[in-house]
Amino acid sequence: MFRRAFWFTTGAAAGVWATNKVHRKLRKLQPDSLAAQAADKAVETGHRLRQFALDVRAGMADREEQLNDALGLRGTSEAVELPAPRSHAAHESHHRITRTPGRPGLTGPTGNEDH
């Protein structure tokens, strides 16, 4: 009799455990639950991407510091002045000037420029 009660109780406990497990899985597959899971994953991915970007910035700063040390550029905090922009006339000065046979004087660009 004791053996029958033991197996009955064991079977009932296994049935309750399996039923609870199935219900939990079904709740996870409901549309509201799936949407919440997707939102949680999106937030988690956003945090990971932000951390990755911060790590990349820190690595860039470290590498820039290493390169500045290696090139001896430490302590050049003054702004470097850039050259003035070229004028339009300076851009056109690279055209070749040719003489046209039979016509005196200089003419404009040949149309055969390599640019």
URCORHU-V434523 format. One record per pair of residues at least 24 apart in sequence whose ideal C-beta (glycine too) atoms are under 6 Angstrom apart, sorted by the first residue. I is the first residue (numbers start at 1). GAP is how many residues later the second one is. D is the distance in whole Angstrom. If there is no record, write none. Layout:
BEGIN
I/GAP/D
I/GAP/D
END
This chain:
BEGIN
none
END
